[in-house]
């Protein structure tokens, strides 16, 4: 019960910080399920956290603060001097400022390990209701063609969110295993297995691959006992074997793409567009959220300006880079 005493003492010491944590916890709980509430809780969190941290004069400027400031500053310059205008560069800037500012506030909050643990628990618990609803829509109601979280959206985005929380669940399970009761161990193991199953059903090969790699690293680093380590490896192995034997959707998808010699599923052609477009305005980019304004004739002109032969089949336009890093390169430039 030490964690309860620690939490109680924290409440007594700083009620404003508790309010801040409650708002952040509610935002995390609502994030995968409810669009409006998560935004409302986020706004109130930013207001309360900003007020508390400005009032707390003992908080020093650190190295990470410079990185957050640089990220926002460079994005501002990219919006101000966007290579392709008019577009959505200022809308994109507002979105970036929102999530970077929240990360910045969290990094300066000096939350205790107990408080961070509660936030992680809220994130993992919060994904269960929308995930169950996603299963209902996908398997029984057939209103969705794939497994999605209501307020996260597209199957790839939902799978990325599930991969993050799968890692959090595996990490928590391994860290708490030795000091947990049999019931809690069963609960932790079931939750991690459920999230792994969801990644397999979600059919995002990238998310499943990263989730599996993350689990392997966490198991290797955090397992204190050899039998727990090998049990964990075994669960991953059995899950992979069953996916192959039952011809899960993600397996049949991979086999089908291999037969068509399209393992990357057009992605390399999409990446070619981004790599070529990054030459347009290399320093500050074309402007945040302006990838969709790239035109085929612009790519052709750029290729031929380098005395290369433009081959239309080497480029595929889908409205985005299909890669977070290439998106940053094209829209915000090398800076």
Buried (B, 14 or more C-beta within 10 A) or exposed (E): EEEEEEBEEBEEEBEEBBBBBBBBBBBBBBBBBBEEBBBBBBEBBBEBBBEBBEEBEEBEEEEEBEEBEEBBEBBBBBBEBBBBEEBBBBBBBEBBBBEBBBEBBBBBBEBBEBBEBBBBBBBBEBBBBBBEBBBEBBEEEEEBEBBBBBBBEEBBBBBBBBBBBBBBBBBBBBBEBEEBEEEEBEEBBEBBBBBBBBBBBBBBBEBBEBBBEBBBEBBEEBBEEEEBBEBBBEBBEEBBEEBEEEEBBBBEBBEEBEEEEEEEBEBBBBBBBBBBBBEBBEEBBBBBBBBEBBEEEBBBEBBEEEEEEBEEEBBBBEEBBBBEEBBBBBBBBEE
